[in-house]
């Protein structure tokens, strides 16, 4: 098998199934990206998959380096990988890690994306 270089990969082309606002977190199933611009439904735009972003967080302290997840229901970053019992278990999406500590009362945390 051979491979042909395509791009650096910090920003990917993303075709939106629904309208996406600049800065909105987008689920990619096993990770997240952050829209780099407004993207109309059916159009292709830029999605950041590398970098550090300030994001809203759930309550609870987060230490620098802690694995963090995106809770699609609450639309917040959490340290909880999944919630609920086995029959109703909800897996949060791996987002990356806390790039700086955040106190329980803080509303945001710096997140280094998985890439």
C-alpha positions in Angstrom: 0.0 0.0 0.0 1.2 3.5 -0.7 0.0 6.8 0.7 -0.1 10.2 -0.9 0.2 13.3 1.3 -3.0 15.3 1.3 -2.8 18.2 3.9 -1.4 19.1 7.3 -4.7 18.3 9.0 -5.2 21.0 11.6 -8.3 22.1 9.7 -10.5 19.7 7.8 -13.1 20.3 5.1 -16.5 19.5 6.7 -19.8 19.2 4.8 -22.6 20.3 7.2 -25.8 18.3 7.3 -27.4 21.2 9.2 -26.3 24.8 9.7 -23.3 25.3 11.9 -22.2 28.5 13.6 -18.6 29.7 13.8 -17.1 28.3 17.0 -19.8 25.6 17.4 -18.6 22.2 18.6 -19.3 19.5 16.0 -19.4 15.8 16.8 -17.4 13.5 14.6 -18.5 10.4 16.4 -15.2 9.5 18.2 -13.9 13.0 18.6 -15.0 16.6 18.1 -14.1 19.6 15.9 -14.8 23.3 16.2 -16.3 25.2 13.2 -13.9 27.9 12.0 -16.7 29.8 10.2 -20.5 29.7 9.7 -21.3 26.7 7.5 -24.7 26.6 5.8 -26.6 23.2 5.6 -25.2 21.2 2.7 -22.2 23.5 2.3 -18.5 22.7 3.1 -16.5 24.7 5.6 -13.5 24.6 7.8 -13.5 22.5 11.0 -10.6 22.8 13.5 -9.5 19.4 14.8 -6.2 20.6 16.4 -5.6 23.4 18.8 -6.6 24.7 22.2 -10.1 26.1 22.6 -12.0 27.7 25.5 -15.2 25.7 26.1 -18.1 25.7 28.5 -17.7 23.1 31.2 -19.8 21.1 33.6 -19.4 21.7 37.3 -16.4 20.0 39.0 -12.7 20.8 39.1 -10.5 19.8 36.2 -6.8 19.3 36.5 -4.4 20.1 33.7 -3.9 17.0 31.6 -7.2 15.4 32.7 -9.0 13.6 29.9 -12.2 15.5 28.9 -15.3 14.6 27.0 -18.1 16.5 25.1 -21.5 15.9 26.6 -23.8 16.4 23.5 -26.9 16.7 25.6 -25.6 19.4 28.0 -23.3 20.9 25.3 -20.5 21.1 27.8 -17.1 19.6 28.5 -17.0 17.0 31.4 -14.5 14.6 32.8 -17.2 11.9 32.8 -16.8 9.4 30.0 -20.3 7.9 30.2 -23.5 8.2 32.2 -26.4 6.0 33.0 -26.9 2.3 33.5 -26.0 -0.3 30.8 -29.5 -0.3 29.3 -29.5 3.5 29.0 -25.8 4.2 29.0 -24.8 7.4 27.1 -21.2 7.7 26.0 -19.7 11.2 25.9 -17.5 12.1 23.0 -13.7 12.2 23.6 -12.7 15.8 23.3 -9.0 15.9 24.4 -7.5 17.0 27.6 -7.6 20.0 29.9 -4.9 22.4 28.8 -5.0 24.3 32.1 -6.6 23.6 35.5 -10.2 24.8 36.0 -11.9 25.2 39.4 -15.3 23.7 40.1 -17.0 27.1 39.9 -15.3 28.1 36.6 -17.7 28.2 33.6 -15.1 27.4 31.0 -12.0 25.2 30.6 -9.2 25.3 28.0 -9.3 22.1 25.9 -6.5 20.7 23.8 -8.4 18.8 21.0 -7.5 15.2 20.3 -6.7 16.0 16.7 
